[in-house]
Amino acid sequence: MIGKLEDGMYWHIPRSNSLLRIDKKRQQFILISGDKASTELRSLERELKEHGYLLVNKEKERGYFTV
């Protein structure tokens, strides 16, 4: 799945109403909106770690402007 996303693309997860953006250079997904404690995002975070990616909150994002 990660391979199909381009750097900077947004990903909306309807079930948890979350919005993420991928940063392939830093190998992280930035949580723009949503609850990081939700079941879906906790499960996603575990899966991302297995592929070398982090799930970070928007506040921790550096070097980008996020609307």
N, C-alpha and C positions, 0 to 999 in steps of 0.2 A: 504494500500500500504506500509506504513512504516513497518508494522509487517512482511512483506515478505522480506525486505532487512536485510542483516546481517551487523553487525557493521563493518565499514571500507569499505563497498562496494561502488563502483563508479556508478553514474547514469548519463547517457548522455541523454540530451534532444535535439533531432535533430532540432526541429522547431526554437529554439533560439540558437542552437549550443553551449549549455552550458554543463559544466561538474561539477558535484557535488560529494561530498563524505559524507557519513553519519557517524556521531559520536553519537552512541546511549547513551554512558555514559554521555556525556555533553548535550544530546538532541539538536543536531544542525546539519545542513547540511552546509558543507563548499563549497563555490563557488570557484572552481579551475580555471575555465575559463568561460567567458561569461559576459554579460552586466546585472548587477543587476537591472538596470532601465528598462529592457525590459518588455513588457506587460506580457509575460509568467512568468517571475521570480517574478514580483510584485504580480501576482495572486497566484503563488505558495507560496510566503512568507506569505500571508494572511492565506492560508490553513494550512501551517505548524504551525503557531501561534495557530490556533484552536486546534491543537493536542499537544501543549506544546513544539514545536521545533522552533529553530531560524534558520535563513539563514544568515550566516556570510561570509565575504570576506576572502580569503586566508591569507591576511596580519594579520587578527585578530586571526587566528588560533594559539593556543599555545600547545606545547607538542608533536607536530608531525612534521615530515619532509615530505614535499610534493614535488614530482617531477614535 
